[in-house]
Amino acid sequence: MNYRITHRTRYIYNEPVTLCHNEARLLPREMDGQQCIQCRLIIDPAPADLREWIDYFGNRVVFFFIEHPH
């Protein structure tokens, strides 16, 4: 069985912000009986830095920050 899942997170501010730090736990993980064929994380505006790691529970975590007005 194949699934196609789309998720969108949107932040709306009252005025422009110059800095934000985020952690996303949205990427699928590989497990017995579950295989990710394709996934992508689109961040707009583009982050100044992005790092990904696996947490203690095996979840994929992405940390990113944006350092310009948006």
PQR file with spaces between the fields and no chain letter, atoms N, CA, C, O and H, PARSE charges and radii, in Angstrom:
ATOM       1  N    MET     1       0.839   -1.169    0.000 -0.4000 1.5000
ATOM       2  CA   MET     1       0.000    0.000    0.000 -0.0000 2.0000
ATOM       3  C    MET     1       0.892    1.244    0.000  0.5500 1.7000
ATOM       4  O    MET     1       1.856    1.316    0.763 -0.5500 1.4000
ATOM       5  N    ASN     2       0.578    2.210   -0.844 -0.4000 1.5000
ATOM       6  CA   ASN     2       1.336    3.454   -0.927 -0.0000 2.0000
ATOM       7  C    ASN     2       0.481    4.613   -0.440  0.5500 1.7000
ATOM       8  O    ASN     2      -0.720    4.668   -0.702 -0.5500 1.4000
ATOM       9  H    ASN     2      -0.205    2.151   -1.463  0.4000 1.0000
ATOM      10  N    TYR     3       1.106    5.528    0.265 -0.4000 1.5000
ATOM      11  CA   TYR     3       0.441    6.735    0.736 -0.0000 2.0000
ATOM      12  C    TYR     3       1.174    7.956    0.202  0.5500 1.7000
ATOM      13  O    TYR     3       2.395    7.947    0.045 -0.5500 1.4000
ATOM      14  H    TYR     3       2.082    5.484    0.478  0.4000 1.0000
ATOM      15  N    ARG     4       0.427    8.979   -0.066 -0.4000 1.5000
ATOM      16  CA   ARG     4       1.010   10.290   -0.393 -0.0000 2.0000
ATOM      17  C    ARG     4       0.463   11.266    0.637  0.5500 1.7000
ATOM      18  O    ARG     4      -0.745   11.489    0.720 -0.5500 1.4000
ATOM      19  H    ARG     4      -0.564    8.986    0.062  0.4000 1.0000
ATOM      20  N    ILE     5       1.368   11.845    1.419 -0.4000 1.5000
ATOM      21  CA   ILE     5       0.969   12.727    2.511 -0.0000 2.0000
ATOM      22  C    ILE     5       1.581   14.096    2.286  0.5500 1.7000
ATOM      23  O    ILE     5       2.767   14.210    1.977 -0.5500 1.4000
ATOM      24  H    ILE     5       2.349   11.664    1.351  0.4000 1.0000
ATOM      25  N    THR     6       0.779   15.128    2.438 -0.4000 1.5000
ATOM      26  CA   THR     6       1.245   16.505    2.320 -0.0000 2.0000
ATOM      27  C    THR     6       0.879   17.235    3.600  0.5500 1.7000
ATOM      28  O    THR     6      -0.245   17.129    4.091 -0.5500 1.4000
ATOM      29  H    THR     6      -0.185   15.035    2.688  0.4000 1.0000
ATOM      30  N    HIS     7       1.828   17.967    4.129 -0.4000 1.5000
ATOM      31  CA   HIS     7       1.591   18.765    5.340 -0.0000 2.0000
ATOM      32  C    HIS     7       2.147   20.160    5.095  0.5500 1.7000
ATOM      33  O    HIS     7       3.210   20.311    4.494 -0.5500 1.4000
ATOM      34  H    HIS     7       2.741   18.053    3.731  0.4000 1.0000
ATOM      35  N    ARG     8       1.437   21.172    5.556 -0.4000 1.5000
ATOM      36  CA   ARG     8       1.911   22.551    5.406 -0.0000 2.0000
ATOM      37  C    ARG     8       1.786   23.261    6.751  0.5500 1.7000
ATOM      38  O    ARG     8       0.716   23.280    7.360 -0.5500 1.4000
ATOM      39  H    ARG     8       0.573   21.049    6.045  0.4000 1.0000
ATOM      40  N    THR     9       2.884   23.837    7.198 -0.4000 1.5000
ATOM      41  CA   THR     9       2.889   24.672    8.399 -0.0000 2.0000
ATOM      42  C    THR     9       3.167   26.090    7.937  0.5500 1.7000
ATOM      43  O    THR     9       4.095   26.332    7.165 -0.5500 1.4000
ATOM      44  H    THR     9       3.753   23.821    6.703  0.4000 1.0000
ATOM      45  N    ARG    10       2.362   27.017    8.409 -0.4000 1.5000
ATOM      46  CA   ARG    10       2.529   28.409    7.992 -0.0000 2.0000
ATOM      47  C    ARG    10       2.484   29.292    9.234  0.5500 1.7000
ATOM      48  O    ARG    10       1.591   29.164   10.072 -0.5500 1.4000
ATOM      49  H    ARG    10       1.608   26.821    9.035  0.4000 1.0000
ATOM      50  N    TYR    11       3.462   30.186    9.336 -0.4000 1.5000
ATOM      51  CA   TYR    11       3.507   31.150   10.425 -0.0000 2.0000
ATOM      52  C    TYR    11       3.086   32.511    9.889  0.5500 1.7000
ATOM      53  O    TYR    11       3.574   32.949    8.847 -0.5500 1.4000
ATOM      54  H    TYR    11       4.187   30.290    8.656  0.4000 1.0000
ATOM      55  N    ILE    12       2.191   33.172   10.590 -0.4000 1.5000
ATOM      56  CA   ILE    12       1.749   34.512   10.215 -0.0000 2.0000
ATOM      57  C    ILE    12       2.046   35.433   11.391  0.5500 1.7000
ATOM      58  O    ILE    12       1.569   35.214   12.504 -0.5500 1.4000
ATOM      59  H    ILE    12       1.795   32.816   11.436  0.4000 1.0000
ATOM      60  N    TYR    13       2.839   36.460   11.130 -0.4000 1.5000
ATOM      61  CA   TYR    13       3.232   37.413   12.164 -0.0000 2.0000
ATOM      62  C    TYR    13       2.515   38.742   11.929  0.5500 1.7000
ATOM      63  O    TYR    13       2.129   39.056   10.803 -0.5500 1.4000
ATOM      64  H    TYR    13       3.227   36.638   10.225  0.4000 1.0000
ATOM      65  N    ASN    14       2.341   39.519   12.998 -0.4000 1.5000
ATOM      66  CA   ASN    14       1.734   40.845   12.883 -0.0000 2.0000
ATOM      67  C    ASN    14       2.669   41.835   12.207  0.5500 1.7000
ATOM      68  O    ASN    14       2.215   42.813   11.612 -0.5500 1.4000
ATOM      69  H    ASN    14       2.655   39.264   13.913  0.4000 1.0000
ATOM      70  N    GLU    15       3.961   41.590   12.296 -0.4000 1.5000
ATOM      71  CA   GLU    15       4.959   42.444   11.660 -0.0000 2.0000
ATOM      72  C    GLU    15       6.159   41.570   11.307  0.5500 1.7000
ATOM      73  O    GLU    15       6.273   40.454   11.815 -0.5500 1.4000
ATOM      74  H    GLU    15       4.330   40.796   12.779  0.4000 1.0000
ATOM      75  N    PRO    16       7.055   42.052   10.447 -0.5600 1.5000
ATOM      76  CA   PRO    16       8.215   41.245   10.069  0.2800 2.0000
ATOM      77  C    PRO    16       9.071   40.861   11.279  0.5500 1.7000
ATOM      78  O    PRO    16       9.248   41.650   12.207 -0.5500 1.4000
ATOM      79  N    VAL    17       9.585   39.660   11.251 -0.4000 1.5000
ATOM      80  CA   VAL    17      10.507   39.200   12.293 -0.0000 2.0000
ATOM      81  C    VAL    17      11.881   39.019   11.655  0.5500 1.7000
ATOM      82  O    VAL    17      11.990   38.794   10.450 -0.5500 1.4000
ATOM      83  H    VAL    17       9.441   39.019   10.497  0.4000 1.0000
ATOM      84  N    THR    18      12.928   39.118   12.471 -0.4000 1.5000
ATOM      85  CA   THR    18      14.283   39.048   11.923 -0.0000 2.0000
ATOM      86  C    THR    18      14.995   37.748   12.257  0.5500 1.7000
ATOM      87  O    THR    18      16.051   37.463   11.692 -0.5500 1.4000
ATOM      88  H    THR    18      12.840   39.300   13.451  0.4000 1.0000
ATOM      89  N    LEU    19      14.437   36.954   13.167 -0.4000 1.5000
ATOM      90  CA   LEU    19      15.102   35.721   13.576 -0.0000 2.0000
ATOM      91  C    LEU    19      14.072   34.706   14.036  0.5500 1.7000
ATOM      92  O    LEU    19      13.150   35.045   14.780 -0.5500 1.4000
ATOM      93  H    LEU    19      13.579   37.186   13.626  0.4000 1.0000
ATOM      94  N    CYS    20      14.221   33.480   13.604 -0.4000 1.5000
ATOM      95  CA   CYS    20      13.391   32.400   14.129 -0.0000 2.0000
ATOM      96  C    CYS    20      14.199   31.106   14.116  0.5500 1.7000
ATOM      97  O    CYS    20      14.956   30.835   13.185 -0.5500 1.4000
ATOM      98  H    CYS    20      14.970   33.205   13.000  0.4000 1.0000
ATOM      99  N    HIS    21      14.020   30.320   15.166 -0.4000 1.5000
ATOM     100  CA   HIS    21      14.653   29.004   15.291 -0.0000 2.0000
ATOM     101  C    HIS    21      13.536   27.978   15.313  0.5500 1.7000
ATOM     102  O    HIS    21      12.517   28.182   15.974 -0.5500 1.4000
ATOM     103  H    HIS    21      13.405   30.541   15.922  0.4000 1.0000
ATOM     104  N    ASN    22      13.716   26.876   14.598 -0.4000 1.5000
ATOM     105  CA   ASN    22      12.660   25.868   14.476 -0.0000 2.0000
ATOM     106  C    ASN    22      13.234   24.462   14.537  0.5500 1.7000
ATOM     107  O    ASN    22      14.358   24.212   14.104 -0.5500 1.4000
ATOM     108  H    ASN    22      14.544   26.710   14.061  0.4000 1.0000
ATOM     109  N    GLU    23      12.445   23.557   15.079 -0.4000 1.5000
ATOM     110  CA   GLU    23      12.713   22.119   14.993 -0.0000 2.0000
ATOM     111  C    GLU    23      11.501   21.479   14.364  0.5500 1.7000
ATOM     112  O    GLU    23      10.375   21.696   14.810 -0.5500 1.4000
ATOM     113  H    GLU    23      11.531   23.760   15.431  0.4000 1.0000
ATOM     114  N    ALA    24      11.723   20.695   13.333 -0.4000 1.5000
ATOM     115  CA   ALA    24      10.636   19.997   12.653 -0.0000 2.0000
ATOM     116  C    ALA    24      10.824   18.494   12.809  0.5500 1.7000
ATOM     117  O    ALA    24      11.913   17.962   12.593 -0.5500 1.4000
ATOM     118  H    ALA    24      12.638   20.519   12.971  0.4000 1.0000
ATOM     119  N    ARG    25       9.767   17.838   13.180 -0.4000 1.5000
ATOM     120  CA   ARG    25       9.751   16.377   13.241 -0.0000 2.0000
ATOM     121  C    ARG    25       8.646   15.904   12.302  0.5500 1.7000
ATOM     122  O    ARG    25       7.629   15.353   12.724 -0.5500 1.4000
ATOM     123  H    ARG    25       8.883   18.271   13.355  0.4000 1.0000
ATOM     124  N    LEU    26       8.881   16.136   11.035 -0.4000 1.5000
ATOM     125  CA   LEU    26       7.869   15.867   10.015 -0.0000 2.0000
ATOM     126  C    LEU    26       8.292   14.815    9.005  0.5500 1.7000
ATOM     127  O    LEU    26       7.456   14.328    8.245 -0.5500 1.4000
ATOM     128  H    LEU    26       9.707   16.584   10.692  0.4000 1.0000
ATOM     129  N    LEU    27       9.553   14.458    8.978 -0.4000 1.5000
ATOM     130  CA   LEU    27      10.043   13.533    7.965 -0.0000 2.0000
ATOM     131  C    LEU    27       9.786   12.093    8.383  0.5500 1.7000
ATOM     132  O    LEU    27       9.987   11.749    9.548 -0.5500 1.4000
ATOM     133  H    LEU    27      10.232   14.854    9.596  0.4000 1.0000
ATOM     134  N    PRO    28       9.349   11.249    7.466 -0.5600 1.5000
ATOM     135  CA   PRO    28       9.066    9.852    7.807  0.2800 2.0000
ATOM     136  C    PRO    28      10.338    9.086    8.147  0.5500 1.7000
ATOM     137  O    PRO    28      11.423    9.406    7.662 -0.5500 1.4000
ATOM     138  N    ARG    29      10.186    8.089    8.974 -0.4000 1.5000
ATOM     139  CA   ARG    29      11.330    7.253    9.340 -0.0000 2.0000
ATOM     140  C    ARG    29      11.190    5.879    8.710  0.5500 1.7000
ATOM     141  O    ARG    29      10.086    5.403    8.447 -0.5500 1.4000
ATOM     142  H    ARG    29       9.305    7.829    9.369  0.4000 1.0000
ATOM     143  N    GLU    30      12.305    5.270    8.480 -0.4000 1.5000
ATOM     144  CA   GLU    30      12.328    3.905    7.940 -0.0000 2.0000
ATOM     145  C    GLU    30      12.133    2.925    9.090  0.5500 1.7000
ATOM     146  O    GLU    30      12.752    3.067   10.144 -0.5500 1.4000
ATOM     147  H    GLU    30      13.202    5.657    8.694  0.4000 1.0000
ATOM     148  N    MET    31      11.281    1.941    8.890 -0.4000 1.5000
ATOM     149  CA   MET    31      11.016    0.916    9.901 -0.0000 2.0000
ATOM     150  C    MET    31      10.719   -0.390    9.187  0.5500 1.7000
ATOM     151  O    MET    31      10.529   -0.415    7.971 -0.5500 1.4000
ATOM     152  H    MET    31      10.778    1.826    8.033  0.4000 1.0000
ATOM     153  N    ASP    32      10.682   -1.459    9.940 -0.4000 1.5000
ATOM     154  CA   ASP    32      10.246   -2.725    9.358 -0.0000 2.0000
ATOM     155  C    ASP    32       8.830   -2.537    8.817  0.5500 1.7000
ATOM     156  O    ASP    32       7.942   -2.093    9.544 -0.5500 1.4000
ATOM     157  H    ASP    32      10.836   -1.438   10.927  0.4000 1.0000
ATOM     158  N    GLY    33       8.620   -2.866    7.573 -0.4000 1.5000
ATOM     159  CA   GLY    33       7.303   -2.747    6.970 -0.0000 2.0000
ATOM     160  C    GLY    33       6.962   -1.342    6.490  0.5500 1.7000
ATOM     161  O    GLY    33       5.867   -1.119    5.973 -0.5500 1.4000
ATOM     162  H    GLY    33       9.341   -3.227    6.982  0.4000 1.0000
ATOM     163  N    GLN    34       7.878   -0.394    6.652 -0.4000 1.5000
ATOM     164  CA   GLN    34       7.629    0.967    6.184 -0.0000 2.0000
ATOM     165  C    GLN    34       8.862    1.501    5.495  0.5500 1.7000
ATOM     166  O    GLN    34       9.943    1.536    6.084 -0.5500 1.4000
ATOM     167  H    GLN    34       8.767   -0.575    7.072  0.4000 1.0000
ATOM     168  N    GLN    35       8.711    1.908    4.274 -0.4000 1.5000
ATOM     169  CA   GLN    35       9.822    2.430    3.487 -0.0000 2.0000
ATOM     170  C    GLN    35       9.401    3.757    2.878  0.5500 1.7000
ATOM     171  O    GLN    35       8.327    3.860    2.285 -0.5500 1.4000
ATOM     172  H    GLN    35       7.833    1.879    3.796  0.4000 1.0000
ATOM     173  N    CYS    36      10.236    4.761    3.020 -0.4000 1.5000
ATOM     174  CA   CYS    36       9.976    6.063    2.416 -0.0000 2.0000
ATOM     175  C    CYS    36      10.607    6.090    1.032  0.5500 1.7000
ATOM     176  O    CYS    36      11.826    5.978    0.900 -0.5500 1.4000
ATOM     177  H    CYS    36      11.109    4.677    3.501  0.4000 1.0000
ATOM     178  N    ILE    37       9.793    6.237    0.015 -0.4000 1.5000
ATOM     179  CA   ILE    37      10.285    6.265   -1.359 -0.0000 2.0000
ATOM     180  C    ILE    37      10.818    7.652   -1.693  0.5500 1.7000
ATOM     181  O    ILE    37      11.847    7.781   -2.356 -0.5500 1.4000
ATOM     182  H    ILE    37       8.803    6.328    0.123  0.4000 1.0000
ATOM     183  N    GLN    38      10.124    8.685   -1.237 -0.4000 1.5000
ATOM     184  CA   GLN    38      10.547   10.057   -1.513 -0.0000 2.0000
ATOM     185  C    GLN    38       9.972   10.976   -0.451  0.5500 1.7000
ATOM     186  O    GLN    38       8.825   10.810   -0.037 -0.5500 1.4000
ATOM     187  H    GLN    38       9.288    8.581   -0.699  0.4000 1.0000
ATOM     188  N    CYS    39      10.758   11.940   -0.010 -0.4000 1.5000
ATOM     189  CA   CYS    39      10.247   12.985    0.874 -0.0000 2.0000
ATOM     190  C    CYS    39      11.069   14.243    0.666  0.5500 1.7000
ATOM     191  O    CYS    39      12.224   14.181    0.243 -0.5500 1.4000
ATOM     192  H    CYS    39      11.690   12.076   -0.346  0.4000 1.0000
ATOM     193  N    ARG    40      10.471   15.372    0.963 -0.4000 1.5000
ATOM     194  CA   ARG    40      11.194   16.631    0.868 -0.0000 2.0000
ATOM     195  C    ARG    40      10.599   17.616    1.856  0.5500 1.7000
ATOM     196  O    ARG    40       9.406   17.588    2.161 -0.5500 1.4000
ATOM     197  H    ARG    40       9.533   15.422    1.306  0.4000 1.0000
ATOM     198  N    LEU    41      11.448   18.466    2.334 -0.4000 1.5000
ATOM     199  CA   LEU    41      11.062   19.522    3.258 -0.0000 2.0000
ATOM     200  C    LEU    41      11.408   20.835    2.566  0.5500 1.7000
ATOM     201  O    LEU    41      12.576   21.110    2.292 -0.5500 1.4000
ATOM     202  H    LEU    41      12.416   18.488    2.086  0.4000 1.0000
ATOM     203  N    ILE    42      10.397   21.637    2.288 -0.4000 1.5000
ATOM     204  CA   ILE    42      10.597   22.912    1.603 -0.0000 2.0000
ATOM     205  C    ILE    42      10.420   24.020    2.630  0.5500 1.7000
ATOM     206  O    ILE    42       9.383   24.097    3.289 -0.5500 1.4000
ATOM     207  H    ILE    42       9.448   21.414    2.511  0.4000 1.0000
ATOM     208  N    ILE    43      11.425   24.876    2.768 -0.4000 1.5000
ATOM     209  CA   ILE    43      11.383   25.974    3.734 -0.0000 2.0000
ATOM     210  C    ILE    43      11.531   27.277    2.962  0.5500 1.7000
ATOM     211  O    ILE    43      12.489   27.467    2.212 -0.5500 1.4000
ATOM     212  H    ILE    43      12.267   24.813    2.233  0.4000 1.0000
ATOM     213  N    ASP    44      10.559   28.175    3.161 -0.4000 1.5000
ATOM     214  CA   ASP    44      10.573   29.459    2.468 -0.0000 2.0000
ATOM     215  C    ASP    44      10.196   30.556    3.452  0.5500 1.7000
ATOM     216  O    ASP    44       9.100   30.531    4.012 -0.5500 1.4000
ATOM     217  H    ASP    44       9.782   28.020    3.770  0.4000 1.0000
ATOM     218  N    PRO    45      11.089   31.521    3.672 -0.5600 1.5000
ATOM     219  CA   PRO    45      12.349   31.759    2.976  0.2800 2.0000
ATOM     220  C    PRO    45      13.408   30.739    3.372  0.5500 1.7000
ATOM     221  O    PRO    45      13.296   30.068    4.398 -0.5500 1.4000
ATOM     222  N    ALA    46      14.429   30.639    2.542 -0.4000 1.5000
ATOM     223  CA   ALA    46      15.483   29.646    2.774 -0.0000 2.0000
ATOM     224  C    ALA    46      16.185   29.909    4.102  0.5500 1.7000
ATOM     225  O    ALA    46      16.467   31.060    4.435 -0.5500 1.4000
ATOM     226  H    ALA    46      14.519   31.184    1.709  0.4000 1.0000
ATOM     227  N    PRO    47      16.466   28.859    4.858 -0.5600 1.5000
ATOM     228  CA   PRO    47      17.129   29.041    6.150  0.2800 2.0000
ATOM     229  C    PRO    47      18.613   29.378    6.002  0.5500 1.7000
ATOM     230  O    PRO    47      19.253   29.033    5.009 -0.5500 1.4000
ATOM     231  N    ALA    48      19.144   30.066    7.028 -0.4000 1.5000
ATOM     232  CA   ALA    48      20.576   30.363    7.068 -0.0000 2.0000
ATOM     233  C    ALA    48      21.375   29.095    7.340  0.5500 1.7000
ATOM     234  O    ALA    48      22.509   28.960    6.879 -0.5500 1.4000
ATOM     235  H    ALA    48      18.624   30.346    7.835  0.4000 1.0000
ATOM     236  N    ASP    49      20.784   28.166    8.087 -0.4000 1.5000
ATOM     237  CA   ASP    49      21.446   26.899    8.412 -0.0000 2.0000
ATOM     238  C    ASP    49      20.380   25.843    8.624  0.5500 1.7000
ATOM     239  O    ASP    49      19.272   26.149    9.065 -0.5500 1.4000
ATOM     240  H    ASP    49      19.863   28.276    8.461  0.4000 1.0000
ATOM     241  N    LEU    50      20.715   24.604    8.311 -0.4000 1.5000
ATOM     242  CA   LEU    50      19.798   23.480    8.475 -0.0000 2.0000
ATOM     243  C    LEU    50      20.623   22.264    8.858  0.5500 1.7000
ATOM     244  O    LEU    50      21.639   21.960    8.232 -0.5500 1.4000
ATOM     245  H    LEU    50      21.615   24.356    7.953  0.4000 1.0000
ATOM     246  N    ARG    51      20.169   21.572    9.903 -0.4000 1.5000
ATOM     247  CA   ARG    51      20.852   20.347   10.348 -0.0000 2.0000
ATOM     248  C    ARG    51      19.815   19.275   10.625  0.5500 1.7000
ATOM     249  O    ARG    51      18.733   19.557   11.141 -0.5500 1.4000
ATOM     250  H    ARG    51      19.344   21.819   10.411  0.4000 1.0000
ATOM     251  N    GLU    52      20.156   18.048   10.278 -0.4000 1.5000
ATOM     252  CA   GLU    52      19.242   16.928   10.510 -0.0000 2.0000
ATOM     253  C    GLU    52      19.940   15.866   11.336  0.5500 1.7000
ATOM     254  O    GLU    52      21.134   15.622   11.160 -0.5500 1.4000
ATOM     255  H    GLU    52      21.035   17.820    9.859  0.4000 1.0000
ATOM     256  N    TRP    53      19.193   15.224   12.248 -0.4000 1.5000
ATOM     257  CA   TRP    53      19.722   14.131   13.041 -0.0000 2.0000
ATOM     258  C    TRP    53      18.581   13.191   13.433  0.5500 1.7000
ATOM     259  O    TRP    53      17.405   13.490   13.224 -0.5500 1.4000
ATOM     260  H    TRP    53      18.223   15.422   12.391  0.4000 1.0000
ATOM     261  N    ILE    54      18.950   12.084   13.989 -0.4000 1.5000
ATOM     262  CA   ILE    54      17.988   11.099   14.492 -0.0000 2.0000
ATOM     263  C    ILE    54      17.942   11.226   16.004  0.5500 1.7000
ATOM     264  O    ILE    54      18.980   11.159   16.661 -0.5500 1.4000
ATOM     265  H    ILE    54      19.905   11.841   14.158  0.4000 1.0000
ATOM     266  N    ASP    55      16.742   11.410   16.569 -0.4000 1.5000
ATOM     267  CA   ASP    55      16.638   11.558   18.025 -0.0000 2.0000
ATOM     268  C    ASP    55      16.673   10.192   18.726  0.5500 1.7000
ATOM     269  O    ASP    55      16.786    9.152   18.076 -0.5500 1.4000
ATOM     270  H    ASP    55      15.898   11.465   16.035  0.4000 1.0000
ATOM     271  N    TYR    56      16.578   10.214   20.023 -0.4000 1.5000
ATOM     272  CA   TYR    56      16.666    9.007   20.847 -0.0000 2.0000
ATOM     273  C    TYR    56      15.639    7.947   20.432  0.5500 1.7000
ATOM     274  O    TYR    56      15.902    6.750   20.550 -0.5500 1.4000
ATOM     275  H    TYR    56      16.487   11.059   20.550  0.4000 1.0000
ATOM     276  N    PHE    57      14.472    8.381   19.947 -0.4000 1.5000
ATOM     277  CA   PHE    57      13.399    7.462   19.600 -0.0000 2.0000
ATOM     278  C    PHE    57      13.437    7.029   18.128  0.5500 1.7000
ATOM     279  O    PHE    57      12.570    6.277   17.685 -0.5500 1.4000
ATOM     280  H    PHE    57      14.258    9.353   19.851  0.4000 1.0000
ATOM     281  N    GLY    58      14.424    7.493   17.379 -0.4000 1.5000
ATOM     282  CA   GLY    58      14.556    7.120   15.974 -0.0000 2.0000
ATOM     283  C    GLY    58      13.853    8.048   15.010  0.5500 1.7000
ATOM     284  O    GLY    58      13.772    7.756   13.817 -0.5500 1.4000
ATOM     285  H    GLY    58      15.129    8.104   17.739  0.4000 1.0000
ATOM     286  N    ASN    59      13.337    9.174   15.509 -0.4000 1.5000
ATOM     287  CA   ASN    59      12.666   10.141   14.650 -0.0000 2.0000
ATOM     288  C    ASN    59      13.671   11.068   13.984  0.5500 1.7000
ATOM     289  O    ASN    59      14.682   11.437   14.581 -0.5500 1.4000
ATOM     290  H    ASN    59      13.402    9.412   16.478  0.4000 1.0000
ATOM     291  N    ARG    60      13.384   11.439   12.750 -0.4000 1.5000
ATOM     292  CA   ARG    60      14.232   12.394   12.035 -0.0000 2.0000
ATOM     293  C    ARG    60      13.861   13.808   12.491  0.5500 1.7000
ATOM     294  O    ARG    60      12.693   14.196   12.455 -0.5500 1.4000
ATOM     295  H    ARG    60      12.563   11.140   12.265  0.4000 1.0000
ATOM     296  N    VAL    61      14.853   14.558   12.912 -0.4000 1.5000
ATOM     297  CA   VAL    61      14.656   15.918   13.410 -0.0000 2.0000
ATOM     298  C    VAL    61      15.437   16.864   12.510  0.5500 1.7000
ATOM     299  O    VAL    61      16.588   16.598   12.165 -0.5500 1.4000
ATOM     300  H    VAL    61      15.802   14.243   12.942  0.4000 1.0000
ATOM     301  N    VAL    62      14.809   17.961   12.137 -0.4000 1.5000
ATOM     302  CA   VAL    62      15.479   18.997   11.350 -0.0000 2.0000
ATOM     303  C    VAL    62      15.429   20.293   12.151  0.5500 1.7000
ATOM     304  O    VAL    62      14.353   20.763   12.521 -0.5500 1.4000
ATOM     305  H    VAL    62      13.874   18.177   12.418  0.4000 1.0000
ATOM     306  N    PHE    63      16.599   20.865   12.415 -0.4000 1.5000
ATOM     307  CA   PHE    63      16.701   22.175   13.052 -0.0000 2.0000
ATOM     308  C    PHE    63      17.108   23.171   11.981  0.5500 1.7000
ATOM     309  O    PHE    63      18.015   22.906   11.192 -0.5500 1.4000
ATOM     310  H    PHE    63      17.473   20.483   12.115  0.4000 1.0000
ATOM     311  N    PHE    64      16.437   24.319   11.952 -0.4000 1.5000
ATOM     312  CA   PHE    64      16.821   25.359   11.001 -0.0000 2.0000
ATOM     313  C    PHE    64      16.509   26.722   11.594  0.5500 1.7000
ATOM     314  O    PHE    64      15.656   26.870   12.470 -0.5500 1.4000
ATOM     315  H    PHE    64      15.700   24.534   12.593  0.4000 1.0000
ATOM     316  N    PHE    65      17.234   27.717   11.083 -0.4000 1.5000
ATOM     317  CA   PHE    65      16.929   29.088   11.513 -0.0000 2.0000
ATOM     318  C    PHE    65      17.011   30.047   10.334  0.5500 1.7000
ATOM     319  O    PHE    65      17.754   29.840    9.374 -0.5500 1.4000
ATOM     320  H    PHE    65      17.927   27.597   10.371  0.4000 1.0000
ATOM     321  N    ILE    66      16.219   31.099   10.449 -0.4000 1.5000
ATOM     322  CA   ILE    66      16.151   32.146    9.439 -0.0000 2.0000
ATOM     323  C    ILE    66      16.589   33.437   10.129  0.5500 1.7000
ATOM     324  O    ILE    66      16.067   33.797   11.184 -0.5500 1.4000
ATOM     325  H    ILE    66      15.616   31.267   11.228  0.4000 1.0000
ATOM     326  N    GLU    67      17.554   34.130    9.520 -0.4000 1.5000
ATOM     327  CA   GLU    67      18.149   35.297   10.167 -0.0000 2.0000
ATOM     328  C    GLU    67      17.939   36.604    9.430  0.5500 1.7000
ATOM     329  O    GLU    67      18.700   37.547    9.647 -0.5500 1.4000
ATOM     330  H    GLU    67      17.978   33.838    8.662  0.4000 1.0000
ATOM     331  N    HIS    68      16.952   36.700    8.581 -0.4000 1.5000
ATOM     332  CA   HIS    68      16.702   37.951    7.889 -0.0000 2.0000
ATOM     333  C    HIS    68      15.202   38.259    7.968  0.5500 1.7000
ATOM     334  O    HIS    68      14.402   37.348    8.183 -0.5500 1.4000
ATOM     335  H    HIS    68      16.333   35.934    8.404  0.4000 1.0000
ATOM     336  N    PRO    69      14.820   39.499    7.803 -0.5600 1.5000
ATOM     337  CA   PRO    69      13.402   39.855    7.938  0.2800 2.0000
ATOM     338  C    PRO    69      12.507   39.026    7.015  0.5500 1.7000
ATOM     339  O    PRO    69      12.798   38.833    5.835 -0.5500 1.4000
ATOM     340  N    HIS    70      11.448   38.561    7.578 -0.4000 1.5000
ATOM     341  CA   HIS    70      10.471   37.783    6.810 -0.0000 2.0000
ATOM     342  C    HIS    70       9.091   37.908    7.440  0.5500 1.7000
ATOM     343  O    HIS    70       8.129   37.325    6.941 -0.5500 1.4000
ATOM     344  H    HIS    70      11.211   38.718    8.537  0.4000 1.0000
